[in-house]
Amino acid sequence: MKDHLDARLSSAILTATDSSHLEVVEVIQDLWSGYGQILRIELDGASTVIAKHVCAPSAGNHPRGWNTDLSHQRKVRSYEVETAWYRHWSHRCEDNSRIPRFLSFERMGSDVLLLLEDLDAVGFPARLRSVNSKQLEACLSWLANFHATFINSEPTELWETGTYWHLQTRSDELKVLDDLPLKQAAAEVDERLKNARYQTIVHGDAKLANFCFSKEGDQVAAVDFQYVGGGCGMKDLAYFIGSCLNENECERRESELLETYFSFFREALAEKHPHIDSTDLEAEWRSLYPLAWTDFHRFLKGWSPGHWKINSYSERIARKVVAKLQNE
């Protein structure tokens, strides 16, 4: 990983922040498949900002071998979407769906530079590999408030269908899926999620790793909006729960977690969109929760058949969904 910036990037950051000197404090991470880096930059020996520098590689380096043109185009588009999100949408997020404040955007040829607030510096320094009930509740509150904020929004300049695993962008993975009943049901599952009467903006990659926590763990902020777009909020919820709980917890706590999410959602919707029938919306989304879980399970089984998230709980949900669709 590089620990320095070239002259044009340094100049762009100094100009955007009205600073005279910068230093790369930390390379936070390389972007997926070698598409750039996320850096922590210190300005004038004082404050820090986050720089997300996107530069598409000349050759793919996907860790699971998906180096196709479709995969490359999806990634390039994802950074365009994230830029549009921060420039045109992010200001609508309030403290109860906290995200980094957008500072600046620069395009230099095929490169993109996003400057964002450093969440570590404003009270969200913790990254967690597992969560307790308080931390889990904070994330469910974030998701509920985020979805309520953007209910019935048209995803202009974002993904028409949010999430990175939806069927339209994952034809390669569907082709190699060897679970034939799930493969045959994939299009119907996708259609039912896309045709839900109540749509919102989904984060699209709402895994535990994309949440930043306060020291006390009772407040969270979210990052990584490459796959933000239209969809049913249950896609985020199912994906998030599966990212931080094992299969036994997912099954044992399913009712509890759904009720926690919807209690936050009802409160947020009443405040932000009181004209919307929350009872009707909740009934529809609860019925779509197992379909959202099945949708991600379909992608995972085609993308990485040995993945740890493929478990007996997910298999049971998917089989029930497939059987129900076959019987209708």
TIKE-502414 format. One record per residue (C-alpha): x, y, z. Coordinates in nm, 2 decimals. Example, Ala and Ser with C-alpha at 12.3 -4.5 7.8 and 13.67 -1.06 7.14 Angstrom:
<sites>
[[1.23 -0.45 0.78]]
[[1.37 -0.11 0.71]]
</sites>
This chain:
<sites>
[[0.00 0.00 0.00]]
[[0.12 0.35 -0.08]]
[[0.16 0.58 0.22]]
[[0.19 0.90 0.02]]
[[0.00 1.11 -0.23]]
[[0.11 1.23 -0.57]]
[[0.13 1.61 -0.64]]
[[-0.21 1.64 -0.81]]
[[-0.40 1.47 -0.53]]
[[-0.22 1.67 -0.26]]
[[-0.29 1.99 -0.44]]
[[-0.66 1.90 -0.48]]
[[-0.69 1.82 -0.11]]
[[-0.51 2.14 0.00]]
[[-0.73 2.35 -0.22]]
[[-1.05 2.19 -0.11]]
[[-0.97 2.22 0.26]]
[[-0.80 2.56 0.24]]
[[-0.49 2.41 0.40]]
[[-0.12 2.47 0.34]]
[[0.03 2.13 0.45]]
[[-0.09 1.77 0.47]]
[[0.04 1.44 0.58]]
[[-0.09 1.09 0.53]]
[[-0.14 0.96 0.88]]
[[-0.27 0.62 0.79]]
[[-0.37 0.40 0.50]]
[[-0.70 0.28 0.64]]
[[-0.76 0.02 0.37]]
[[-0.71 -0.07 0.00]]
[[-1.04 -0.07 -0.19]]
[[-1.18 -0.40 -0.30]]
[[-0.99 -0.56 -0.59]]
[[-0.73 -0.29 -0.61]]
[[-0.95 0.00 -0.71]]
[[-0.78 0.26 -0.49]]
[[-0.73 0.35 -0.12]]
[[-0.89 0.51 0.18]]
[[-0.65 0.74 0.36]]
[[-0.66 0.95 0.68]]
[[-0.50 1.29 0.61]]
[[-0.38 1.54 0.87]]
[[-0.41 1.90 0.77]]
[[-0.18 2.17 0.89]]
[[-0.07 1.95 1.18]]
[[-0.42 1.96 1.34]]
[[-0.75 1.83 1.21]]
[[-0.79 1.51 1.00]]
[[-1.01 1.42 0.70]]
[[-1.07 1.10 0.51]]
[[-0.97 1.08 0.15]]
[[-1.12 0.81 -0.07]]
[[-0.91 0.78 -0.39]]
[[-1.06 0.57 -0.66]]
[[-0.84 0.46 -0.95]]
[[-0.95 0.16 -1.15]]
[[-0.67 -0.10 -1.21]]
[[-0.56 -0.20 -1.55]]
[[-0.62 -0.56 -1.47]]
[[-0.87 -0.72 -1.22]]
[[-0.75 -0.87 -0.90]]
[[-1.07 -1.01 -0.75]]
[[-1.00 -1.23 -0.45]]
[[-1.25 -1.49 -0.56]]
[[-1.17 -1.48 -0.93]]
[[-1.47 -1.27 -1.06]]
[[-1.26 -1.06 -1.30]]
[[-1.52 -1.01 -1.56]]
[[-1.61 -0.70 -1.76]]
[[-1.95 -0.70 -1.58]]
[[-1.77 -0.71 -1.25]]
[[-1.55 -0.42 -1.35]]
[[-1.84 -0.21 -1.48]]
[[-2.03 -0.27 -1.16]]
[[-1.74 -0.15 -0.95]]
[[-1.69 0.16 -1.16]]
[[-2.05 0.25 -1.15]]
[[-2.05 0.19 -0.77]]
[[-1.80 0.47 -0.72]]
[[-2.01 0.70 -0.94]]
[[-2.31 0.62 -0.73]]
[[-2.13 0.68 -0.41]]
[[-2.01 1.02 -0.53]]
[[-2.37 1.11 -0.63]]
[[-2.49 1.00 -0.29]]
[[-2.25 1.22 -0.10]]
[[-2.30 1.52 -0.33]]
[[-2.68 1.51 -0.37]]
[[-2.84 1.29 -0.10]]
[[-2.62 1.27 0.21]]
[[-2.74 1.61 0.36]]
[[-3.08 1.45 0.43]]
[[-2.94 1.21 0.69]]
[[-2.99 1.34 1.04]]
[[-2.82 1.25 1.37]]
[[-3.03 0.93 1.40]]
[[-2.89 0.80 1.07]]
[[-2.54 0.96 1.10]]
[[-2.29 0.94 0.81]]
[[-1.97 1.12 0.74]]
[[-2.02 1.48 0.63]]
[[-1.93 1.54 0.27]]
[[-1.65 1.79 0.22]]
[[-1.54 1.78 -0.14]]
[[-1.52 1.60 -0.47]]
[[-1.26 1.61 -0.75]]
[[-1.24 1.42 -1.07]]
[[-0.90 1.39 -1.23]]
[[-0.93 1.20 -1.56]]
[[-1.05 0.85 -1.46]]
[[-0.96 0.90 -1.10]]
[[-1.21 1.02 -0.83]]
[[-1.12 1.18 -0.50]]
[[-1.39 1.20 -0.22]]
[[-1.31 1.40 0.09]]
[[-1.52 1.32 0.39]]
[[-1.54 1.40 0.76]]
[[-1.32 1.18 0.98]]
[[-1.58 0.99 1.20]]
[[-1.31 0.89 1.45]]
[[-1.25 1.26 1.53]]
[[-1.61 1.33 1.59]]
[[-1.70 1.05 1.83]]
[[-1.72 0.73 1.64]]
[[-1.38 0.56 1.68]]
[[-1.48 0.20 1.74]]
[[-1.50 -0.08 1.48]]
[[-1.65 -0.40 1.61]]
[[-1.63 -0.77 1.51]]
[[-1.92 -0.87 1.73]]
[[-2.20 -0.68 1.90]]
[[-2.39 -0.68 2.23]]
[[-2.76 -0.60 2.26]]
[[-2.70 -0.23 2.30]]
[[-2.48 -0.21 1.99]]
[[-2.71 -0.42 1.79]]
[[-3.00 -0.20 1.89]]
[[-2.81 0.11 1.78]]
[[-2.76 -0.04 1.43]]
[[-3.12 -0.14 1.40]]
[[-3.22 0.22 1.50]]
[[-2.99 0.36 1.24]]
[[-3.14 0.14 0.97]]
[[-3.50 0.21 1.07]]
[[-3.44 0.59 1.07]]
[[-3.25 0.57 0.74]]
[[-3.53 0.38 0.57]]
[[-3.80 0.60 0.71]]
[[-3.62 0.91 0.59]]
[[-3.61 0.80 0.23]]
[[-3.94 0.62 0.20]]
[[-4.09 0.66 -0.15]]
[[-3.78 0.84 -0.27]]
[[-3.69 0.80 -0.64]]
[[-3.33 0.69 -0.65]]
[[-3.21 0.95 -0.89]]
[[-2.84 0.91 -0.98]]
[[-2.82 0.61 -0.75]]
[[-2.86 0.24 -0.83]]
[[-3.22 0.18 -0.95]]
[[-3.20 -0.14 -0.74]]
[[-2.97 -0.10 -0.44]]
[[-2.74 -0.37 -0.30]]
[[-2.45 -0.54 -0.47]]
[[-2.60 -0.88 -0.49]]
[[-2.93 -0.82 -0.68]]
[[-3.00 -1.04 -0.97]]
[[-2.96 -0.79 -1.25]]
[[-2.59 -0.74 -1.18]]
[[-2.52 -1.10 -1.07]]
[[-2.59 -1.31 -1.38]]
[[-2.24 -1.47 -1.37]]
[[-2.31 -1.60 -1.02]]
[[-2.65 -1.73 -1.11]]
[[-2.52 -1.93 -1.40]]
[[-2.29 -2.13 -1.18]]
[[-2.55 -2.18 -0.90]]
[[-2.61 -2.55 -0.86]]
[[-2.91 -2.53 -0.63]]
[[-3.17 -2.57 -0.91]]
[[-3.49 -2.50 -0.71]]
[[-3.33 -2.18 -0.58]]
[[-3.20 -2.09 -0.92]]
[[-3.54 -2.13 -1.08]]
[[-3.70 -1.92 -0.81]]
[[-3.44 -1.64 -0.82]]
[[-3.62 -1.42 -1.08]]
[[-3.95 -1.44 -0.89]]
[[-3.79 -1.35 -0.55]]
[[-3.62 -1.06 -0.72]]
[[-3.94 -0.94 -0.88]]
[[-4.14 -0.95 -0.56]]
[[-3.87 -0.74 -0.38]]
[[-3.85 -0.49 -0.66]]
[[-4.23 -0.47 -0.69]]
[[-4.30 -0.41 -0.32]]
[[-4.55 -0.12 -0.29]]
[[-4.33 0.05 -0.03]]
[[-3.99 0.13 -0.15]]
[[-3.71 0.33 0.01]]
[[-3.34 0.39 -0.03]]
[[-3.13 0.11 0.10]]
[[-2.77 0.14 0.21]]
[[-2.69 -0.17 0.00]]
[[-2.39 -0.30 0.20]]
[[-2.51 -0.26 0.56]]
[[-2.28 -0.51 0.72]]
[[-2.13 -0.47 1.07]]
[[-1.79 -0.37 0.92]]
[[-1.95 -0.06 0.77]]
[[-2.08 0.08 1.10]]
[[-1.86 0.30 1.32]]
[[-1.95 0.31 1.69]]
[[-1.92 0.56 1.97]]
[[-1.70 0.46 2.26]]
[[-2.01 0.37 2.47]]
[[-2.15 0.17 2.17]]
[[-2.49 0.33 2.19]]
[[-2.44 0.56 1.88]]
[[-2.34 0.46 1.53]]
[[-2.26 0.61 1.20]]
[[-2.24 0.43 0.86]]
[[-2.00 0.44 0.58]]
[[-1.95 0.29 0.23]]
[[-2.24 0.39 0.01]]
[[-2.12 0.23 -0.32]]
[[-2.44 0.02 -0.35]]
[[-2.70 0.27 -0.22]]
[[-3.02 0.27 -0.42]]
[[-3.39 0.18 -0.44]]
[[-3.54 -0.12 -0.26]]
[[-3.72 -0.28 0.02]]
[[-3.57 -0.20 0.36]]
[[-3.57 -0.57 0.45]]
[[-3.28 -0.63 0.22]]
[[-3.06 -0.42 0.45]]
[[-3.21 -0.57 0.76]]
[[-3.16 -0.93 0.66]]
[[-2.81 -0.87 0.53]]
[[-2.71 -0.68 0.85]]
[[-2.84 -0.94 1.09]]
[[-2.66 -1.21 0.90]]
[[-2.34 -1.02 0.91]]
[[-2.31 -1.01 1.29]]
[[-2.50 -1.30 1.44]]
[[-2.44 -1.67 1.40]]
[[-2.72 -1.90 1.26]]
[[-2.85 -2.00 1.60]]
[[-2.88 -1.64 1.71]]
[[-3.04 -1.54 1.38]]
[[-3.31 -1.80 1.43]]
[[-3.36 -1.76 1.80]]
[[-3.38 -1.38 1.79]]
[[-3.56 -1.33 1.46]]
[[-3.89 -1.21 1.61]]
[[-3.72 -0.99 1.87]]
[[-3.49 -0.82 1.61]]
[[-3.78 -0.76 1.37]]
[[-3.99 -0.61 1.64]]
[[-3.70 -0.39 1.76]]
[[-3.64 -0.26 1.40]]
[[-4.01 -0.19 1.34]]
[[-4.06 -0.02 1.68]]
[[-3.79 0.23 1.57]]
[[-3.93 0.24 1.22]]
[[-4.29 0.32 1.33]]
[[-4.16 0.60 1.55]]
[[-3.94 0.75 1.27]]
[[-4.22 0.72 1.01]]
[[-4.47 0.89 1.23]]
[[-4.23 1.18 1.26]]
[[-4.11 1.21 0.90]]
[[-4.40 1.08 0.70]]
[[-4.72 1.07 0.91]]
[[-4.95 1.03 0.61]]
[[-4.80 0.68 0.53]]
[[-4.99 0.38 0.67]]
[[-4.72 0.23 0.89]]
[[-4.94 -0.08 0.96]]
[[-4.98 -0.16 0.60]]
[[-4.61 -0.10 0.52]]
[[-4.50 -0.31 0.81]]
[[-4.72 -0.60 0.71]]
[[-4.57 -0.59 0.36]]
[[-4.21 -0.57 0.47]]
[[-4.25 -0.84 0.73]]
[[-4.38 -1.07 0.46]]
[[-4.07 -0.99 0.25]]
[[-3.81 -1.04 0.51]]
[[-3.76 -1.41 0.43]]
[[-3.75 -1.33 0.06]]
[[-3.48 -1.07 0.12]]
[[-3.28 -1.33 0.32]]
[[-3.33 -1.58 0.04]]
[[-3.22 -1.33 -0.22]]
[[-2.88 -1.28 -0.06]]
[[-2.85 -1.66 0.01]]
[[-2.90 -1.71 -0.37]]
[[-2.61 -1.48 -0.45]]
[[-2.38 -1.62 -0.19]]
[[-2.43 -1.98 -0.30]]
[[-2.33 -1.89 -0.66]]
[[-2.05 -1.65 -0.56]]
[[-1.88 -1.85 -0.29]]
[[-2.04 -2.19 -0.22]]
[[-1.81 -2.25 0.08]]
[[-1.89 -1.92 0.25]]
[[-1.94 -1.93 0.63]]
[[-2.27 -1.75 0.60]]
[[-2.42 -2.04 0.41]]
[[-2.58 -2.22 0.70]]
[[-2.88 -2.44 0.80]]
[[-3.09 -2.14 0.90]]
[[-3.05 -1.97 0.56]]
[[-3.11 -2.30 0.39]]
[[-3.44 -2.35 0.58]]
[[-3.56 -2.00 0.50]]
[[-3.48 -2.04 0.13]]
[[-3.65 -2.38 0.10]]
[[-3.96 -2.24 0.27]]
[[-3.97 -1.95 0.03]]
[[-3.91 -2.16 -0.28]]
[[-4.18 -2.41 -0.17]]
[[-4.43 -2.13 -0.11]]
[[-4.36 -1.98 -0.45]]
[[-4.40 -2.32 -0.62]]
[[-4.73 -2.37 -0.45]]
[[-4.88 -2.04 -0.54]]
</sites>
